[in-house]
Amino acid sequence: QTFEMSVDSYDVVEGKVATLTCTVSGVSASQVKVEWITEQGDSYSEPTTDETNYNVVEGSLASGQQTSTITLSGLVTAEGDAIFTCGVKLGGDGEDRIDQAVPLKTFQVSTEGDQVKTGEDAYLSCSVAGMTDELQIEWTLGEGTDDVDTTIDGNTTHSVLKISQPAGDATVTCTISGHTDYSYTIEMELNDLVLTPEEGLRVFTDTAITLTCAYASTTISDGYFNWYLNDELCSDCPEPTENARSSVLSLTVADSARSGTWGCEFTKTKNDKIIKSNT
């Protein structure tokens, strides 16, 4: 007999749940059996033996049409692209099986934020590996955003959002839109933490010096300062004098143990983000 088979599959992020659909229409038989076969030859039908990773709903025949689905777990889609087979038997198990390929198409998303000094432009990126015509990269633009630059490198599409001279921290959303939308938040942090004096110091032994680590303009969040000497946390430093915007370290250079490259950083309590000063 003559009948039609149609399939639906949609691009999905690797590691996310996906559903494949197989529909049989124009059927005059009283029974339709549907099974799903992997590339490795494993067969799944209802009731499913592995509902966690391969959950099959065979569907029921109505007006000559039946739709079957298989829902794949994130563990399955994390393996990347695959071809599944929808196998249909009309009239029972003894009939010949008619197969239709159903592709599983996956893609990967990577994002990168930025940390800039006052007066600098920020660039946030959102990249899709395995980009297809069904997908679009969209930005939720905030105040001060200028333009979006898109480049293609092989099968990867890179979208870069420019924020001109941001006045403060910002969170922007990159959305990969298709049959399902996947949204990613990307952070831009303004780093105007300055260590003064900015020029190097040359001092005599037993000279008292003062180092100040302070935000120039940003209203900072809850957090704490740390001082570093030669990239090592200064655990024996004198207790600095601190307020909401600065940390002032007063010490005496008694010997070469205090000589080297000094730096400070501020760690935000909310998200453990570290803002580093100049050195």
Secondary structure, 3 states (H helix, E strand, C coil): CCCEEEEECCCEECCCCEEEEEEEECCCCCCEEEEEECCCCCEECCCCCCCCCEEEECCCCECCEEEEEEEECHHHHCCCCEEEEEEEEECCCCCCCEEEEEEECEEEEEEECEEECCCCCEEEEEEEECCCCCCEEEEECCCCEEEEEEEEECCEEEEEEEECCCCCCEEEEEEEECCCCEEEEEEEEECCEEEECCCCCCCCCCEEEEEEEEECCCCCCCEEEEEEECCEECCCCCCCEECCCEEEEEEEECCHHHCCCEEEEEEECCCCCEEECCC
